Amino acid sequence: MVRRRFTAPMWVFAGVLLLVGADAARAQNYGTDARRMGMGGIGERSNMAWDLVPAATPYRAIPVPLGLYQVLGDLDAFNPRSDGFNPALALSYAASPLHYGFNRGGGSLGESFILDLVNAGVDPDLNAYRGFVPQSRVSASSVVSPGFGKTLWLFDNTSTFHGVYVGAGPYLTLDTTLDFDDNLIDLLAGTTDAYVPDTSFTIDNDTGIQTALSFTGGYRLKLPLPGGGSSRDGIYLAANYTHLYGLHYEEMDLVAQMNTDSAGMLAAASPVVLDRQYSSNGRGRSIDLAVAVATGRWDFTAGVEGLGNHIDWRDLGLKRHTLDSVTSGADFVTTPLPAPSGTLRVELPLRYSGGVGFDAGAWAMGVDVAQGLDGIEFRGGLELGLGPIDIRGGGRFIRDVWHPTTGAGFNITDRFGIDVAMLGMISNLEHAREQAIAVSLRFNRPE
């Protein structure tokens, strides 16, 4: 086997091209509670005020990370210096690391095309990839910001409380758009071999990535609900102010041009140009607000995330990476360009969310709706208790695609159960569906 000679621009290019076809953060399936995942993933995007509300049917979920068996057994998929490097398979692992996935890295034509492209080893006969049919435009935006912190309670008499929250954690954003030439898509989607002479096919990608550390200070408050019948009933309020310490910023503008000769085969002069603007010095902030109302076994939530969200990046640099031909097997050549002056501000749109849930013990339902980076998001599902078994079903609507979910809970004892969920995701440019199984252990608590 010939070792793949991936340079940094090559594997970054590979990762970006494949990432934009994925569900990315919202369908990464990092959830640890298979019960909720079987119900459409309700509560996957936590409302920080709802986190203060005691559960109507309290329990603790501990995930069984079956997916780590696959990930740890194939670490070469993440290593650009390894013969086993496979960005498509690595993406599938990253999209759902805790849950067992079926047919991961199934050797699709899309994977072959991307690997050949970044290896500068594209088959001059593009019909070799016929059957790989990407979307004309794929856009994705994600924010991943798992915070770790603690609330210092200043007053708590059950009916009301207030406290100060202090936390910190990583912060990652992605914003990318990938455009495939419609004529190239038509060729790849054909049922018979076709040759288009003296034509230029283009693939364009614009991607921005930010990594930062977040330092958060917040306030938590519970107010009594007029007419409330239990200590759980109340109005819960939460606010966070987050300072963002930028570690790295990448803005990548890529154009791959595939030119055909008079016979319709790829010509030697088929270049790739990747311009990278970058910085390692950023400062910014963000504000989040949320409210939850609990009355009986009903929960109502609303929130807004990202008020004033921005990072100002300084000390910018700029480089150009050029590949003379996608068929030559050569490496990228890097050329420094004059550094941009001034400060670059990167802002993200607001995310509005709301939800409603009901838990009667014998049955439960929930719905979450949001408007954010990728338009409308919906999660919803039902649960029906049938004695020793709970049956669940639901769905997620993310990035204009419906993902059905199913699940079951096996109640071994009154205090212990095992929950299993089957969920779908998309982690490829063809938008082909993949399936994964999530498992968690449930420890019920006395009400």
C-alpha positions as CSV (number, residue, x, y, z in Angstrom):
1,M,0.0,0.0,0.0
2,V,1.3,3.5,-0.8
3,R,1.3,5.8,2.2
4,R,-0.9,8.8,1.8
5,R,1.2,11.9,2.0
6,F,-1.2,14.2,3.7
7,T,0.1,17.7,4.4
8,A,-1.7,20.0,6.8
9,P,-3.7,21.8,4.1
10,M,-4.7,18.5,2.6
11,W,-6.3,16.9,5.7
12,V,-7.8,20.3,6.7
13,F,-9.4,20.4,3.3
14,A,-10.6,16.8,3.6
15,G,-12.1,17.5,7.0
16,V,-13.9,20.6,5.9
17,L,-15.4,19.1,2.7
18,L,-16.7,16.1,4.7
19,L,-17.8,18.1,7.7
20,V,-20.2,20.3,5.8
21,G,-22.1,17.2,4.7
22,A,-22.7,16.1,8.3
23,D,-25.3,16.8,10.9
24,A,-22.5,18.4,12.9
25,A,-23.2,19.7,16.4
26,R,-26.9,19.4,16.6
27,A,-27.1,15.8,15.5
28,Q,-23.7,14.8,16.8
29,N,-25.6,12.6,19.2
30,Y,-23.5,13.4,22.3
31,G,-26.6,12.8,24.4
32,T,-26.1,10.5,27.4
33,D,-29.8,9.7,28.2
34,A,-31.2,7.0,25.8
35,R,-34.7,7.6,27.2
36,R,-34.8,11.2,25.9
37,M,-33.0,10.3,22.7
38,G,-35.7,7.7,22.0
39,M,-38.2,10.5,22.4
40,G,-36.7,12.6,19.6
41,G,-33.9,14.0,21.7
42,I,-36.0,16.3,23.8
43,G,-33.7,18.2,26.1
44,E,-30.6,17.6,24.1
45,R,-30.1,21.4,23.9
46,S,-30.4,22.2,27.6
47,N,-32.2,25.3,28.8
48,M,-30.2,26.4,31.8
49,A,-33.4,27.5,33.6
50,W,-35.0,24.2,33.0
51,D,-31.9,22.5,34.5
52,L,-33.0,24.1,37.8
53,V,-36.4,22.4,37.8
54,P,-36.7,19.1,39.7
55,A,-37.8,16.3,37.4
56,A,-41.5,15.2,37.7
57,T,-40.2,11.6,37.6
58,P,-36.6,11.9,38.9
59,Y,-33.9,9.6,37.8
60,R,-30.2,9.6,36.9
61,A,-29.0,8.3,33.5
62,I,-25.5,6.8,33.1
63,P,-24.5,6.2,29.4
64,V,-23.1,2.9,28.2
65,P,-20.5,4.1,25.6
66,L,-20.7,1.3,23.1
67,G,-19.4,3.5,20.4
68,L,-16.0,4.0,22.1
69,Y,-15.3,0.3,21.3
70,Q,-15.5,1.3,17.6
71,V,-13.6,4.6,18.0
72,L,-10.7,3.2,20.1
73,G,-10.4,0.2,17.8
74,D,-9.8,2.5,14.7
75,L,-7.8,5.4,15.9
76,D,-5.8,5.5,12.7
77,A,-8.8,6.9,11.0
78,F,-8.0,10.2,12.8
79,N,-4.3,10.2,12.0
80,P,-3.4,12.1,8.8
81,R,0.0,10.4,8.8
82,S,-1.4,6.9,8.8
83,D,-2.3,4.7,5.9
84,G,-5.6,4.1,7.6
85,F,-6.5,7.8,7.7
86,N,-10.1,8.2,6.6
87,P,-11.7,11.6,7.2
88,A,-15.2,10.3,6.4
89,L,-14.9,7.5,8.9
90,A,-13.4,9.9,11.5
91,L,-16.3,12.2,10.9
92,S,-18.8,9.5,11.6
93,Y,-17.0,8.6,14.8
94,A,-16.9,12.3,15.8
95,A,-20.6,12.7,15.0
96,S,-21.6,9.9,17.4
97,P,-18.7,8.8,19.6
98,L,-20.7,7.3,22.4
99,H,-23.2,5.3,20.4
100,Y,-22.7,2.2,18.3
101,G,-23.1,3.0,14.6
102,F,-23.9,0.7,11.7
103,N,-22.0,0.6,8.4
104,R,-19.6,3.3,9.4
105,G,-17.1,4.2,6.8
106,G,-18.9,2.0,4.3
107,G,-16.4,2.9,1.5
108,S,-18.8,5.3,-0.3
109,L,-17.9,6.9,-3.6
110,G,-18.0,10.2,-1.8
111,E,-15.2,9.2,0.5
112,S,-13.1,7.9,-2.4
113,F,-13.7,11.2,-4.3
114,I,-12.6,13.4,-1.4
115,L,-9.6,11.2,-0.5
116,D,-8.5,11.2,-4.1
117,L,-9.0,14.9,-4.4
118,V,-6.8,15.8,-1.3
119,N,-4.2,13.2,-2.4
120,A,-4.0,14.9,-5.8
121,G,-4.9,11.5,-7.2
122,V,-8.3,12.1,-8.9
123,D,-9.1,9.6,-11.6
124,P,-8.9,11.5,-14.9
125,D,-12.1,9.6,-15.9
126,L,-14.7,11.2,-13.6
127,N,-17.1,8.4,-14.4
128,A,-15.2,6.4,-11.9
129,Y,-17.1,8.3,-9.2
130,R,-20.5,8.1,-10.9
131,G,-23.1,7.4,-8.2
132,F,-21.7,9.9,-5.8
133,V,-24.3,12.7,-6.0
134,P,-23.6,15.5,-3.6
135,Q,-26.0,18.4,-3.0
136,S,-25.5,21.5,-5.0
137,R,-25.1,23.7,-1.9
138,V,-24.5,22.5,1.7
139,S,-24.4,25.0,4.5
140,A,-23.8,24.3,8.2
141,S,-23.3,26.4,11.3
142,S,-22.6,25.0,14.8
143,V,-21.7,26.2,18.3
144,V,-20.3,23.7,20.7
145,S,-19.8,25.1,24.2
146,P,-20.0,22.5,27.0
147,G,-19.7,24.5,30.3
148,F,-18.5,23.2,33.6
149,G,-19.3,25.1,36.7
150,K,-21.0,25.4,40.0
151,T,-23.8,27.5,41.5
152,L,-23.1,29.1,44.9
153,W,-26.4,29.3,46.6
154,L,-27.0,32.5,48.6
155,F,-30.5,31.7,49.8
156,D,-32.8,28.6,49.5
157,N,-36.1,27.9,51.4
158,T,-37.6,25.6,48.8
159,S,-40.2,28.0,47.5
160,T,-37.6,30.5,46.4
161,F,-33.9,30.6,46.0
162,H,-31.1,32.6,44.3
163,G,-27.5,32.0,43.7
164,V,-24.4,32.9,41.6
165,Y,-23.0,30.6,38.9
166,V,-19.3,30.4,38.0
167,G,-18.1,28.2,35.2
168,A,-15.6,27.7,32.4
169,G,-15.1,25.4,29.4
170,P,-14.2,25.1,25.7
171,Y,-15.9,27.0,22.9
172,L,-16.0,26.0,19.3
173,T,-17.9,27.5,16.3
174,L,-18.2,26.4,12.7
175,D,-19.7,28.3,9.7
176,T,-19.3,26.8,6.3
177,T,-20.8,26.7,2.8
178,L,-19.9,24.2,0.1
179,D,-21.0,24.6,-3.6
180,F,-20.6,21.8,-6.1
181,D,-20.8,22.6,-9.8
182,D,-24.3,21.6,-11.1
183,N,-22.8,20.2,-14.3
184,L,-20.4,18.0,-12.3
185,I,-23.4,16.8,-10.3
186,D,-25.3,15.9,-13.5
187,L,-22.3,13.9,-14.7
188,L,-21.9,12.0,-11.5
189,A,-25.7,11.4,-11.3
190,G,-25.9,9.9,-14.8
191,T,-26.9,6.3,-15.4
192,T,-24.3,5.8,-18.2
193,D,-20.7,7.1,-18.7
194,A,-20.6,10.6,-20.1
195,Y,-17.7,12.8,-21.2
196,V,-17.9,16.6,-21.3
197,P,-15.0,18.1,-23.3
198,D,-13.3,21.4,-22.8
199,T,-15.3,22.3,-19.6
200,S,-14.3,23.6,-16.2
201,F,-16.0,22.1,-13.1
202,T,-15.6,24.0,-9.8
203,I,-16.0,23.2,-6.1
204,D,-16.1,26.2,-3.8
205,N,-16.0,26.2,0.0
206,D,-15.9,29.0,2.5
207,T,-15.4,28.0,6.1
208,G,-14.8,29.8,9.4
209,I,-13.7,28.1,12.6
210,Q,-13.2,29.6,16.0
211,T,-11.8,27.9,19.1
212,A,-11.8,29.7,22.5
213,L,-12.0,29.3,26.2
214,S,-15.2,30.5,27.9
215,F,-15.4,32.0,31.4
216,T,-18.9,32.5,32.6
217,G,-20.6,34.3,35.5
218,G,-24.3,33.9,36.0
219,Y,-27.3,34.3,38.3
220,R,-30.0,31.8,39.2
221,L,-33.4,32.6,40.7
222,K,-36.6,30.8,41.6
223,L,-39.8,32.7,42.4
224,P,-42.9,31.1,43.8
225,L,-45.8,30.4,41.4
226,P,-49.1,31.9,42.5
227,G,-51.4,29.0,43.4
228,G,-48.5,26.5,43.2
229,G,-49.4,23.2,44.8
230,S,-45.9,21.7,45.4
231,S,-42.3,22.7,46.1
232,R,-41.5,22.0,42.5
233,D,-43.9,24.6,41.1
234,G,-42.3,27.9,40.4
235,I,-40.8,30.4,38.0
236,Y,-37.1,29.7,37.3
237,L,-34.8,32.4,35.8
238,A,-31.2,32.1,34.7
239,A,-28.7,34.5,33.1
240,N,-25.1,34.0,32.0
241,Y,-22.5,36.5,30.9
242,T,-19.6,34.7,29.1
243,H,-16.2,36.2,28.4
244,L,-14.5,34.5,25.4
245,Y,-10.8,34.2,25.2
246,G,-10.0,33.3,21.6
247,L,-7.3,30.7,21.0
248,H,-7.5,30.3,17.2
249,Y,-9.4,31.4,14.2
250,E,-9.4,30.0,10.6
251,E,-11.2,31.4,7.6
252,M,-10.7,29.2,4.6
253,D,-11.6,30.1,1.0
254,L,-11.1,27.2,-1.3
255,V,-11.6,26.7,-5.0
256,A,-11.0,23.4,-6.7
257,Q,-11.1,23.7,-10.5
258,M,-11.3,20.5,-12.6
259,N,-10.8,21.2,-16.3
260,T,-11.5,18.6,-19.0
261,D,-9.6,18.2,-22.2
262,S,-11.0,17.6,-25.7
263,A,-11.8,14.0,-24.8
264,G,-13.7,14.9,-21.7
265,M,-10.9,13.6,-19.4
266,L,-9.4,15.6,-16.6
267,A,-6.6,17.8,-17.9
268,A,-3.3,18.1,-16.0
269,A,-4.0,21.8,-15.4
270,S,-6.7,21.3,-12.7
271,P,-5.6,23.4,-9.7
272,V,-6.8,23.8,-6.1
273,V,-6.3,27.1,-4.3
274,L,-6.9,27.5,-0.6
275,D,-6.5,30.9,1.1
276,R,-6.3,30.8,4.9
277,Q,-6.7,33.8,7.1
278,Y,-5.9,33.0,10.7
279,S,-5.3,34.5,14.2
280,S,-4.5,33.3,17.7
281,N,-5.5,36.4,19.5
282,G,-9.2,37.0,20.1
283,R,-11.5,38.5,22.8
284,G,-15.3,38.5,22.9
285,R,-18.4,38.0,24.9
286,S,-21.9,36.5,24.8
287,I,-25.0,36.7,27.0
288,D,-27.7,34.0,27.5
289,L,-31.1,34.3,29.1
290,A,-33.6,31.6,30.0
291,V,-36.9,31.0,31.9
292,A,-38.8,27.9,32.9
293,V,-42.2,27.5,34.5
294,A,-43.1,24.3,36.4
295,T,-46.7,23.7,37.4
296,G,-47.8,20.2,38.5
297,R,-46.3,17.8,35.9
298,W,-46.1,20.4,33.2
299,D,-42.9,22.3,32.2
300,F,-42.7,25.3,29.9
301,T,-39.4,26.8,28.8
302,A,-38.1,29.7,26.7
303,G,-34.6,31.2,26.1
304,V,-32.4,33.3,23.9
305,E,-28.7,32.5,23.4
306,G,-25.9,34.6,22.0
307,L,-27.0,38.2,22.8
308,G,-24.1,40.4,21.7
309,N,-22.1,37.3,20.7
310,H,-18.8,38.2,19.0
311,I,-15.1,37.6,19.0
312,D,-12.6,40.3,17.8
313,W,-9.6,38.7,16.3
314,R,-6.3,40.6,16.1
315,D,-2.8,40.0,14.7
316,L,-4.2,38.4,11.5
317,G,-2.1,36.3,9.1
318,L,-2.8,35.1,5.6
319,K,-1.4,32.2,3.5
320,R,-2.2,30.7,0.2
321,H,-1.9,26.9,-0.4
322,T,-1.8,25.9,-4.1
323,L,-2.0,22.5,-5.7
324,D,-1.1,22.6,-9.4
325,S,-3.2,19.6,-10.4
326,V,-5.7,17.3,-8.7
327,T,-4.2,14.4,-10.7
328,S,-0.5,14.8,-10.3
329,G,0.0,13.3,-6.8
330,A,2.0,16.5,-5.8
331,D,1.8,18.4,-2.5
332,F,0.4,21.8,-1.8
333,V,2.8,24.7,-2.1
334,T,2.5,27.4,0.6
335,T,3.0,31.1,-0.1
336,P,2.7,33.8,2.6
337,L,0.6,36.8,1.7
338,P,0.5,40.3,3.1
339,A,-1.2,40.2,6.5
340,P,-4.5,42.0,6.8
341,S,-4.5,45.1,9.0
342,G,-6.9,45.9,11.8
343,T,-9.4,43.7,13.7
344,L,-11.8,41.1,12.4
345,R,-15.1,40.8,14.3
346,V,-16.9,37.5,13.9
347,E,-20.6,37.5,15.0
348,L,-23.1,34.7,15.3
349,P,-26.9,35.1,15.0
350,L,-29.2,34.7,18.1
351,R,-30.8,31.4,18.9
352,Y,-34.4,31.4,20.2
353,S,-35.9,28.4,21.8
354,G,-39.0,27.2,23.6
355,G,-40.5,23.9,24.8
356,V,-43.2,22.2,26.7
357,G,-43.2,18.9,28.5
358,F,-45.6,16.7,30.5
359,D,-44.7,13.7,32.7
360,A,-47.6,11.8,34.2
361,G,-45.4,8.8,35.2
362,A,-47.4,6.3,33.2
363,W,-46.9,8.4,30.0
364,A,-44.8,11.4,29.0
365,M,-44.4,13.8,26.1
366,G,-42.2,16.7,25.1
367,V,-41.6,19.2,22.3
368,D,-38.6,21.5,21.8
369,V,-38.6,24.2,19.0
370,A,-35.7,26.6,18.2
371,Q,-34.8,29.1,15.6
372,G,-31.0,29.5,15.3
373,L,-28.0,29.1,13.1
374,D,-29.5,26.5,10.8
375,G,-33.1,27.7,10.7
376,I,-35.9,25.8,12.4
377,E,-35.1,22.9,14.7
378,F,-37.7,20.6,16.2
379,R,-37.5,17.7,18.6
380,G,-40.5,15.9,20.0
381,G,-41.6,12.5,21.3
382,L,-43.8,10.3,23.4
383,E,-43.4,7.6,26.0
384,L,-45.9,5.0,27.1
385,G,-45.4,2.8,30.1
386,L,-46.5,-0.8,29.8
387,G,-45.4,-2.2,33.1
388,P,-42.0,-3.8,32.7
389,I,-41.4,-2.1,29.3
390,D,-41.7,1.6,28.2
391,I,-42.2,2.2,24.5
392,R,-40.9,5.5,23.0
393,G,-41.0,7.2,19.7
394,G,-40.3,10.6,18.2
395,G,-38.4,12.6,15.7
396,R,-36.0,15.5,15.1
397,F,-36.1,18.0,12.3
398,I,-32.7,19.5,11.8
399,R,-31.3,21.3,8.8
400,D,-34.4,20.5,6.7
401,V,-34.2,16.8,7.3
402,W,-36.5,14.6,9.5
403,H,-34.8,12.0,11.7
404,P,-37.2,9.4,13.3
405,T,-36.3,7.9,16.6
406,T,-37.5,4.9,18.5
407,G,-36.7,3.4,21.9
408,A,-37.6,1.2,24.8
409,G,-37.0,1.1,28.5
410,F,-36.7,-2.2,30.4
411,N,-37.7,-1.7,34.0
412,I,-35.6,-4.4,35.8
413,T,-36.7,-3.2,39.2
414,D,-38.6,-0.2,40.7
415,R,-35.3,1.6,41.1
416,F,-33.3,0.4,38.0
417,G,-33.8,0.1,34.3
418,I,-32.0,-0.1,31.0
419,D,-32.9,2.3,28.1
420,V,-32.2,1.7,24.5
421,A,-32.7,4.1,21.6
422,M,-32.3,3.8,17.8
423,L,-31.6,7.1,16.1
424,G,-30.6,8.4,12.7
425,M,-27.9,10.9,11.6
426,I,-26.2,12.1,8.4
427,S,-22.5,12.4,8.3
428,N,-21.7,12.4,4.6
429,L,-21.9,14.6,1.5
430,E,-24.5,12.4,-0.1
431,H,-26.8,12.9,2.9
432,A,-27.2,9.2,3.1
433,R,-28.8,8.2,6.5
434,E,-26.8,6.2,9.1
435,Q,-28.2,4.5,12.2
436,A,-26.9,4.3,15.7
437,I,-27.9,2.6,18.9
438,A,-27.7,4.5,22.3
439,V,-27.8,2.7,25.6
440,S,-28.0,4.1,29.1
441,L,-28.6,2.8,32.7
442,R,-31.5,4.5,34.6
443,F,-31.5,4.8,38.3
444,N,-34.9,6.0,39.5
445,R,-35.1,8.2,42.6
446,P,-37.9,8.4,45.1
447,E,-40.3,11.2,44.3
